[in-house]
Protein backbone atom coordinates (compact mmCIF):
# COMPACT_ATOMS: atom_id res chain seq x y z
CA UNK A 1 0.00 0.00 0.00
CA UNK A 2 1.41 3.36 -0.98
CA UNK A 3 1.82 5.94 1.78
CA UNK A 4 0.32 8.73 -0.36
CA UNK A 5 -3.08 7.15 -0.61
CA UNK A 6 -6.19 7.03 1.46
CA UNK A 7 -7.73 3.63 2.10
CA UNK A 8 -11.42 2.85 2.36
CA UNK A 9 -12.97 -0.56 3.00
CA UNK A 10 -15.47 -2.00 0.56
CA UNK A 11 -18.68 -3.36 2.08
CA UNK A 12 -19.82 -6.88 1.23
CA UNK A 13 -23.44 -7.05 0.03
CA UNK A 14 -23.82 -10.78 0.72
CA UNK A 15 -23.85 -11.92 -2.92
CA UNK A 16 -20.40 -13.51 -2.44
CA UNK A 17 -20.19 -13.80 1.37
CA UNK A 18 -16.42 -14.30 1.72
CA UNK A 19 -15.44 -11.42 -0.58
CA UNK A 20 -13.63 -8.46 0.92
CA UNK A 21 -11.89 -5.51 -0.60
CA UNK A 22 -10.41 -2.07 -0.21
CA UNK A 23 -10.03 0.97 -2.38
CA UNK A 24 -6.97 3.21 -2.22
CA UNK A 25 -7.28 6.67 -3.71
CA UNK A 26 -4.89 9.52 -4.29
CA UNK A 27 -4.74 12.72 -6.33
CA UNK A 28 -2.61 12.44 -9.43
CA UNK A 29 -0.61 15.30 -10.94
CA UNK A 30 -3.45 16.08 -13.35
CA UNK A 31 -5.90 16.59 -10.50
CA UNK A 32 -7.70 13.31 -11.14
CA UNK A 33 -8.45 10.74 -8.47
CA UNK A 34 -6.22 7.69 -8.84
CA UNK A 35 -7.99 4.49 -7.83
CA UNK A 36 -6.55 1.15 -6.80
CA UNK A 37 -8.94 -1.63 -5.88
CA UNK A 38 -7.77 -4.82 -4.18
CA UNK A 39 -10.08 -7.74 -3.46
CA UNK A 40 -9.64 -11.18 -1.93
CA UNK A 41 -11.80 -14.23 -1.31
CA UNK A 42 -13.77 -13.37 -4.48
CA UNK A 43 -15.63 -16.37 -5.87
CA UNK A 44 -15.11 -16.77 -9.61
CA UNK A 45 -18.00 -15.12 -11.46
CA UNK A 46 -18.81 -18.51 -13.03
CA UNK A 47 -19.43 -20.02 -9.56
CA UNK A 48 -22.09 -17.46 -8.61
CA UNK A 49 -25.80 -18.25 -8.78
CA UNK A 50 -26.71 -17.46 -11.48
CA UNK A 51 -23.27 -17.86 -13.10
CA UNK A 52 -21.75 -14.71 -14.60
CA UNK A 53 -18.86 -14.06 -16.98
CA UNK A 54 -16.92 -11.23 -15.37
CA UNK A 55 -16.64 -8.68 -12.58
CA UNK A 56 -16.82 -5.00 -13.48
CA UNK A 57 -15.98 -1.94 -11.40
CA UNK A 58 -18.19 1.16 -11.60
CA UNK A 59 -18.02 4.69 -10.23
CA UNK A 60 -21.13 6.76 -9.66
CA UNK A 61 -20.95 10.41 -8.65
CA UNK A 62 -23.97 11.71 -6.74
CA UNK A 63 -26.85 12.50 -9.09
CA UNK A 64 -25.22 10.92 -12.17
CA UNK A 65 -25.38 7.59 -13.95
CA UNK A 66 -22.80 4.90 -13.12
CA UNK A 67 -19.71 4.84 -15.32
CA UNK A 68 -17.71 1.71 -16.11
CA UNK A 69 -14.19 1.93 -14.69
CA UNK A 70 -12.93 -1.44 -15.90
CA UNK A 71 -12.89 -5.21 -15.51
CA UNK A 72 -11.71 -6.79 -12.29
CA UNK A 73 -9.76 -9.94 -13.05
CA UNK A 74 -9.73 -12.57 -10.31
CA UNK A 75 -6.81 -15.02 -10.19
CA UNK A 76 -6.67 -18.65 -9.04
CA UNK A 77 -6.09 -17.44 -5.44
CA UNK A 78 -9.45 -15.60 -5.68
CA UNK A 79 -7.66 -12.24 -5.51
CA UNK A 80 -7.90 -9.37 -7.94
CA UNK A 81 -7.00 -5.75 -8.45
CA UNK A 82 -7.67 -2.83 -10.75
CA UNK A 83 -5.88 0.49 -11.22
CA UNK A 84 -7.72 3.35 -12.86
CA UNK A 85 -8.46 7.06 -12.56
CA UNK A 86 -11.53 9.28 -12.54
CA UNK A 87 -12.12 13.01 -12.64
CA UNK A 88 -14.54 12.75 -9.69
CA UNK A 89 -13.61 13.48 -6.07
CA UNK A 90 -16.71 12.09 -4.34
CA UNK A 91 -18.35 8.96 -5.71
CA UNK A 92 -19.72 5.52 -4.98
CA UNK A 93 -17.70 2.53 -6.13
CA UNK A 94 -19.25 -0.84 -6.74
CA UNK A 95 -18.21 -4.18 -8.18
CA UNK A 96 -20.86 -6.11 -10.08
CA UNK A 97 -21.01 -9.59 -11.61
CA UNK A 98 -21.89 -9.28 -15.29
CA UNK A 99 -22.77 -11.47 -18.28
CA UNK A 100 -20.57 -9.47 -20.65
CA UNK A 101 -17.73 -6.93 -20.62
CA UNK A 102 -19.73 -3.99 -21.98
CA UNK A 103 -23.19 -3.83 -20.40
CA UNK A 104 -25.26 -0.68 -20.84
CA UNK A 105 -25.77 -0.47 -17.08
CA UNK A 106 -24.58 -2.35 -14.01
CA UNK A 107 -26.39 -5.55 -13.11
CA UNK A 108 -28.22 -5.87 -9.82
CA UNK A 109 -25.60 -8.40 -8.62
CA UNK A 110 -23.41 -6.06 -6.57
CA UNK A 111 -20.63 -7.92 -4.74
CA UNK A 112 -18.76 -5.08 -2.99
CA UNK A 113 -19.45 -1.37 -2.65
CA UNK A 114 -17.98 1.70 -1.03
CA UNK A 115 -17.90 5.48 -0.92
CA UNK A 116 -14.96 7.74 -1.70
CA UNK A 117 -14.81 11.35 -0.55
CA UNK A 118 -11.69 13.34 -1.36
CA UNK A 119 -11.00 17.05 -1.10
Backbone as CSV, one residue per row, in Angstrom:
resi,resn,N_x,N_y,N_z,CA_x,CA_y,CA_z,C_x,C_y,C_z
1,UNK,0.849,-1.191,0.000,0.000,0.000,0.000,0.886,1.242,0.000
2,UNK,0.619,2.136,-0.891,1.414,3.363,-0.984,1.053,4.315,0.155
3,UNK,2.022,5.037,0.636,1.815,5.937,1.776,1.009,7.176,1.381
4,UNK,0.982,7.502,0.098,0.323,8.735,-0.356,-1.176,8.586,-0.454
5,UNK,-1.674,7.373,-0.346,-3.085,7.149,-0.614,-3.936,7.142,0.631
6,UNK,-5.229,7.195,0.399,-6.194,7.032,1.464,-6.900,5.710,1.210
7,UNK,-7.138,4.951,2.257,-7.727,3.631,2.097,-9.131,3.597,2.679
8,UNK,-10.041,3.050,1.905,-11.419,2.855,2.361,-11.781,1.387,2.167
9,UNK,-12.493,0.819,3.120,-12.972,-0.565,3.002,-14.179,-0.624,2.071
10,UNK,-14.276,-1.723,1.351,-15.470,-1.995,0.561,-16.394,-2.884,1.388
11,UNK,-17.684,-2.636,1.308,-18.682,-3.356,2.079,-19.218,-4.529,1.270
12,UNK,-19.293,-5.696,1.892,-19.821,-6.879,1.232,-21.349,-6.827,1.274
13,UNK,-21.984,-7.086,0.125,-23.444,-7.046,0.033,-24.089,-8.391,0.341
14,UNK,-23.281,-9.453,0.451,-23.818,-10.779,0.719,-23.933,-11.660,-0.508
15,UNK,-23.741,-11.122,-1.699,-23.853,-11.925,-2.925,-22.714,-12.939,-3.033
16,UNK,-21.542,-12.595,-2.508,-20.397,-13.508,-2.435,-19.850,-13.330,-1.019
17,UNK,-20.377,-14.092,-0.059,-20.194,-13.797,1.370,-18.753,-13.653,1.852
18,UNK,-17.801,-14.357,1.238,-16.422,-14.301,1.724,-15.652,-13.098,1.166
19,UNK,-16.180,-12.475,0.129,-15.439,-11.417,-0.575,-15.156,-10.233,0.344
20,UNK,-13.949,-9.703,0.225,-13.629,-8.459,0.915,-12.705,-7.647,0.025
21,UNK,-12.708,-6.348,0.256,-11.891,-5.513,-0.597,-11.644,-4.152,0.013
22,UNK,-10.718,-3.437,-0.624,-10.408,-2.074,-0.211,-10.136,-1.250,-1.452
23,UNK,-10.307,0.033,-1.293,-10.025,0.971,-2.378,-9.047,2.004,-1.841
24,UNK,-7.985,2.221,-2.596,-6.969,3.206,-2.222,-7.037,4.322,-3.259
25,UNK,-7.176,5.538,-2.792,-7.282,6.673,-3.713,-6.189,7.687,-3.411
26,UNK,-5.824,8.423,-4.446,-4.885,9.524,-4.295,-5.207,10.556,-5.369
27,UNK,-4.580,11.702,-5.289,-4.741,12.718,-6.328,-3.523,12.663,-7.229
28,UNK,-3.756,12.465,-8.525,-2.608,12.436,-9.434,-2.219,13.854,-9.863
29,UNK,-1.135,13.962,-10.606,-0.612,15.300,-10.937,-1.534,16.086,-11.861
30,UNK,-2.487,15.394,-12.490,-3.448,16.083,-13.351,-4.704,16.498,-12.595
31,UNK,-4.731,16.225,-11.291,-5.902,16.591,-10.499,-7.001,15.543,-10.506
32,UNK,-6.730,14.402,-11.149,-7.703,13.309,-11.144,-7.551,12.492,-9.866
33,UNK,-8.524,11.657,-9.597,-8.449,10.738,-8.473,-7.937,9.398,-8.984
34,UNK,-6.756,9.012,-8.520,-6.220,7.695,-8.844,-6.900,6.670,-7.964
35,UNK,-7.247,5.526,-8.535,-7.994,4.494,-7.827,-7.256,3.175,-7.951
36,UNK,-7.074,2.511,-6.824,-6.546,1.152,-6.800,-7.506,0.316,-5.985
37,UNK,-8.020,-0.740,-6.581,-8.939,-1.628,-5.884,-8.259,-2.978,-5.702
38,UNK,-8.322,-3.497,-4.489,-7.767,-4.816,-4.179,-8.866,-5.642,-3.522
39,UNK,-9.081,-6.855,-4.042,-10.081,-7.740,-3.461,-9.455,-9.094,-3.168
40,UNK,-10.042,-9.802,-2.201,-9.636,-11.179,-1.931,-10.861,-11.984,-1.535
41,UNK,-10.710,-13.291,-1.598,-11.800,-14.233,-1.314,-12.990,-14.015,-2.257
42,UNK,-12.710,-13.570,-3.486,-13.771,-13.370,-4.480,-14.037,-14.700,-5.176
43,UNK,-15.252,-15.184,-5.101,-15.625,-16.367,-5.873,-15.454,-16.045,-7.361
44,UNK,-15.153,-17.040,-8.176,-15.111,-16.768,-9.608,-16.525,-16.408,-10.060
45,UNK,-16.651,-15.508,-11.035,-18.005,-15.119,-11.459,-18.817,-16.322,-11.965
46,UNK,-18.120,-17.320,-12.513,-18.815,-18.509,-13.030,-19.420,-19.353,-11.902
47,UNK,-18.912,-19.202,-10.672,-19.426,-20.020,-9.562,-20.587,-19.350,-8.823
48,UNK,-20.954,-18.139,-9.229,-22.092,-17.464,-8.605,-23.402,-18.095,-9.068
49,UNK,-24.474,-17.792,-8.372,-25.803,-18.254,-8.780,-26.680,-17.035,-9.023
50,UNK,-27.097,-16.746,-10.254,-26.708,-17.456,-11.481,-25.249,-17.154,-11.857
51,UNK,-24.664,-18.031,-12.659,-23.274,-17.857,-13.101,-23.145,-16.604,-13.969
52,UNK,-22.042,-15.910,-13.800,-21.750,-14.714,-14.605,-20.409,-14.891,-15.282
53,UNK,-20.097,-13.959,-16.204,-18.860,-14.064,-16.979,-17.699,-13.275,-16.387
54,UNK,-18.002,-12.130,-15.760,-16.918,-11.230,-15.366,-17.358,-10.327,-14.225
55,UNK,-16.374,-9.732,-13.569,-16.639,-8.682,-12.585,-16.270,-7.341,-13.196
56,UNK,-17.114,-6.346,-13.005,-16.819,-5.001,-13.484,-16.875,-4.019,-12.324
57,UNK,-16.037,-2.979,-12.428,-15.983,-1.940,-11.400,-16.599,-0.670,-11.977
58,UNK,-17.460,-0.043,-11.193,-18.191,1.157,-11.605,-17.944,2.286,-10.613
59,UNK,-17.982,3.514,-11.110,-18.020,4.689,-10.235,-19.308,5.437,-10.537
60,UNK,-19.884,6.012,-9.483,-21.125,6.760,-9.662,-21.105,8.004,-8.784
61,UNK,-20.857,9.164,-9.415,-20.950,10.411,-8.651,-22.402,10.699,-8.292
62,UNK,-22.614,11.407,-7.207,-23.967,11.711,-6.744,-24.753,12.392,-7.855
63,UNK,-25.958,11.880,-8.109,-26.847,12.495,-9.090,-26.536,12.168,-10.527
64,UNK,-25.576,11.276,-10.779,-25.224,10.922,-12.165,-25.343,9.417,-12.363
65,UNK,-25.318,9.014,-13.633,-25.377,7.592,-13.953,-24.039,6.924,-13.641
66,UNK,-24.058,5.621,-13.347,-22.804,4.899,-13.118,-21.948,4.883,-14.390
67,UNK,-20.648,4.915,-14.202,-19.707,4.839,-15.321,-18.793,3.651,-15.101
68,UNK,-18.559,2.895,-16.175,-17.709,1.713,-16.107,-16.250,2.138,-15.962
69,UNK,-15.596,1.620,-14.919,-14.189,1.925,-14.691,-13.298,0.880,-15.336
70,UNK,-13.722,-0.384,-15.277,-12.928,-1.439,-15.898,-13.294,-2.804,-15.359
71,UNK,-12.655,-3.826,-15.932,-12.888,-5.209,-15.511,-11.965,-5.555,-14.364
72,UNK,-12.483,-6.316,-13.437,-11.712,-6.788,-12.293,-11.410,-8.262,-12.537
73,UNK,-10.157,-8.557,-12.805,-9.759,-9.944,-13.050,-9.441,-10.623,-11.714
74,UNK,-9.957,-11.815,-11.535,-9.728,-12.572,-10.308,-8.848,-13.776,-10.652
75,UNK,-7.751,-13.935,-9.903,-6.811,-15.017,-10.195,-7.199,-16.307,-9.485
76,UNK,-6.354,-17.331,-9.609,-6.674,-18.649,-9.038,-6.663,-18.627,-7.503
77,UNK,-6.049,-17.599,-6.902,-6.087,-17.438,-5.445,-7.311,-16.646,-4.990
78,UNK,-8.222,-16.359,-5.941,-9.448,-15.600,-5.685,-9.140,-14.174,-5.233
79,UNK,-8.041,-13.626,-5.768,-7.658,-12.245,-5.513,-7.663,-11.483,-6.835
80,UNK,-7.906,-10.182,-6.739,-7.898,-9.367,-7.944,-7.599,-7.928,-7.614
81,UNK,-7.246,-7.168,-8.658,-7.003,-5.747,-8.452,-7.262,-4.998,-9.752
82,UNK,-7.444,-3.702,-9.602,-7.672,-2.827,-10.747,-7.093,-1.467,-10.408
83,UNK,-6.373,-0.886,-11.368,-5.884,0.485,-11.222,-6.549,1.326,-12.300
84,UNK,-7.044,2.489,-11.910,-7.723,3.355,-12.860,-7.701,4.777,-12.315
85,UNK,-8.351,5.673,-13.016,-8.459,7.062,-12.558,-9.814,7.612,-12.975
86,UNK,-10.276,8.601,-12.216,-11.527,9.276,-12.542,-11.353,10.763,-12.255
87,UNK,-12.169,11.566,-12.884,-12.119,13.007,-12.639,-12.892,13.380,-11.384
88,UNK,-13.692,12.444,-10.848,-14.536,12.748,-9.689,-13.747,12.707,-8.390
89,UNK,-14.209,13.463,-7.408,-13.607,13.481,-6.070,-14.461,12.729,-5.059
90,UNK,-15.771,12.772,-5.238,-16.706,12.091,-4.343,-17.585,11.193,-5.199
91,UNK,-17.608,9.902,-4.878,-18.352,8.957,-5.712,-18.533,7.646,-4.968
92,UNK,-19.526,6.900,-5.424,-19.723,5.523,-4.976,-18.903,4.624,-5.901
93,UNK,-18.396,3.546,-5.346,-17.697,2.525,-6.126,-18.437,1.227,-5.897
94,UNK,-18.679,0.472,-6.960,-19.250,-0.845,-6.745,-18.759,-1.833,-7.781
95,UNK,-18.670,-3.085,-7.336,-18.207,-4.182,-8.179,-19.405,-5.076,-8.424
96,UNK,-19.707,-5.291,-9.708,-20.859,-6.115,-10.077,-20.392,-7.360,-10.831
97,UNK,-21.218,-8.390,-10.793,-21.012,-9.587,-11.612,-21.860,-9.411,-12.872
98,UNK,-21.230,-9.592,-14.022,-21.893,-9.284,-15.293,-21.821,-10.457,-16.268
99,UNK,-22.755,-10.459,-17.230,-22.773,-11.469,-18.284,-21.859,-11.119,-19.446
100,UNK,-21.496,-9.846,-19.582,-20.572,-9.467,-20.654,-19.737,-8.272,-20.209
101,UNK,-18.703,-7.958,-20.992,-17.728,-6.933,-20.620,-18.226,-5.506,-20.847
102,UNK,-19.282,-5.341,-21.648,-19.731,-3.990,-21.983,-21.235,-3.827,-21.810
103,UNK,-21.743,-4.023,-20.598,-23.191,-3.833,-20.404,-23.545,-2.343,-20.470
104,UNK,-24.800,-2.070,-20.792,-25.258,-0.681,-20.843,-25.360,-0.073,-19.450
105,UNK,-25.614,-0.927,-18.465,-25.772,-0.472,-17.083,-25.326,-1.601,-16.172
106,UNK,-24.981,-1.287,-14.933,-24.575,-2.352,-14.012,-25.725,-3.304,-13.699
107,UNK,-25.375,-4.575,-13.502,-26.393,-5.554,-13.112,-26.776,-5.315,-11.651
108,UNK,-27.798,-6.010,-11.216,-28.222,-5.871,-9.817,-27.372,-6.732,-8.879
109,UNK,-26.447,-7.536,-9.446,-25.596,-8.398,-8.622,-24.360,-7.624,-8.174
110,UNK,-24.514,-6.839,-7.118,-23.414,-6.057,-6.568,-22.714,-6.913,-5.511
111,UNK,-21.392,-7.071,-5.645,-20.625,-7.915,-4.740,-20.043,-7.064,-3.598
112,UNK,-19.375,-5.985,-3.958,-18.756,-5.083,-2.987,-19.083,-3.652,-3.367
113,UNK,-19.181,-2.772,-2.366,-19.453,-1.368,-2.651,-18.780,-0.489,-1.610
114,UNK,-18.594,0.769,-1.970,-17.983,1.699,-1.029,-18.180,3.130,-1.486
115,UNK,-17.783,4.055,-0.632,-17.904,5.475,-0.919,-16.529,6.118,-0.799
116,UNK,-16.208,6.983,-1.742,-14.963,7.742,-1.696,-15.290,9.205,-1.618
117,UNK,-14.665,9.899,-0.677,-14.809,11.349,-0.549,-13.425,11.946,-0.390
118,UNK,-12.985,12.686,-1.406,-11.686,13.339,-1.362,-11.881,14.841,-1.493
119,UNK,-10.929,15.592,-0.989,-10.995,17.054,-1.095,-10.510,17.505,-2.455
